[in-house]
Amino acid sequence: MSGALLLALLLQATPAPAVEGHPPAPLETPSADHAGAPAGPEADAHAAEAAEHELASVIIHHVTDQTYFGFRSKHLVFFVLAALLVVLGARLSIRSYRGGSIPNGLAGAVEALVLFIRDEVAEPSIGHGEGRRYTPLLCSFFFFILVAALLGLVPLPAYEGGRWSLAGTTSTGNIAVTMALAAISFLAQQYAGISKYGVVGHFKNLIPEGLPLWLLPIMIPVEIISMFTKPFALMIRLFANMLAGHMVITTLLLLIALMGQLSWTAGVLMTPVSIALGLFIMLLEILVAFIQAYIFTLLSALFIGMYAHPAH
Amino acid sequence: MLTWIVAPLPLAAAGGGGGSFLSVDTTLFVSTAILFAVFAWVLGKFAWGPLLRIVDDREKGIRDSVGAAERAAAEAKELLAQHQEMLRGAGREREEILAKALKEAETARIELVEKARSDAEHIVERARDQIERDKTQAIADLRGQVADIAVEAASKIVKSSLTPEVQKKLVDDYITSLPRA
């Protein structure tokens, strides 16, 4: 949340939005490195403004989609990577049962989470028995979002513009990816209603029974809008949370360079503070990864339950 | 195409599309949506499905074993009650047998004692009879001998002083004067 706020401020401070999102090479600033400062006596007001500009573009660069080792979209690469990791982990878990029914190693943790989703998320939200049908999908949501978020905290090698760097990324920090997840969730919600009541019954259920006729012109649009705001909320929530953590960490680390532009001493003094705060946010991100995976799963289950049981 | 969804966000205007983090990359959206659908389907089929089945089987197994254990426990309890009943019955029987044996032994003892006593009495009786008979016999023998001896003695005396008639008379008197046995 605070990250998004910061972002808004930065964007307002940025005079030329056109340069965003692309590698910071075309900038007029002589520094090609992340905030390498034009140190020296000519560090005047102009330089400070340029540095600010540079800072914003670095942050934007960090959170936007880039090419990755020849692939068009870094986020797509990390999306596939996270998916493969989940598939691999799940297969390893299944194998560790060795034909019996006792989980070994990884399967113990996976099974605990799967059972948690089945018994604490799906069954109470969607209903007994019905919840079991949606458990696999909810598990896929949960584990994918969790692994994608944790993957973003791992510094993986990246190569772009002739420069090597360490940069993991969270694919769910891209709004197109969260939109895709939300779209799948939306389809599941509609499927829950349509498979149970039929197409006509499903849309009739949207309007509460015994509603005065004159309210219909208001209620119908409201219900149709609410049909879309549910996945929209899922999309924005996940996206903003994943984005914010990365932005805050990047900003904290950039503070070193920013301070360094003011004076060498300030930069040195800022370093431990920035690293400590960055580490703290990073640990917080682990928590956020679990919370967001849980929230997305729980809300999807609740929305599915709403369409499966329209009475309440 | 899909940017209209985020249009209400004031920041989107600033982004202006093309690389901003708030504009939606349609290709990425479509490809990730399809990929996630495939991913979810594969996981459902090959991971969560089997895993949930294993768990269901295990839950069913546990439920069954608990049920079986409860049934077995009830059976064992019943058996125990039966055995206790049997044990109690056996104890009673034992006591009965013991009492009966004691009673029989007592009876046998009494009988034996009675028999011994009657035998002893019998023997004593017989001995007494025998003694009586012997005594009578002895007396009879003695009487005969005494008569003969007396006769002889008398004859010796009388031979010298008496006639045989007187002698005979004297002997008879003497005999009659003898106590009757």
Interface residues (C-beta under 8 A of the other chain):
Chain A: L7 A8 L11 Q12 T14 P17 A18 E20 G21 H22 I60 V63 T64 D65 S73 H75 L76 F79 V80 A83 V86 V87 A90 R91 S93 I94 Y97 S101 A107 V110 E111 V114 L115 R118 R132 T135 P136 L137 C139 S140 F141 F143 F144 S171 N174 I175 A176 V177 M179 A180 L181 A183 I184 F232 L243
Chain B: L2 I5 V6 L11 A14 G15 G16 G18 G19 S20 F21 L22 S23 V24 D25 T26 T27 L28 F29 V30 S31 T32 A33 L35 F36 A37 F39 A40 V42 L43 G44 F46 A47 W48 G49 P50 L51 L52 I54 V55 D57 R58 G61
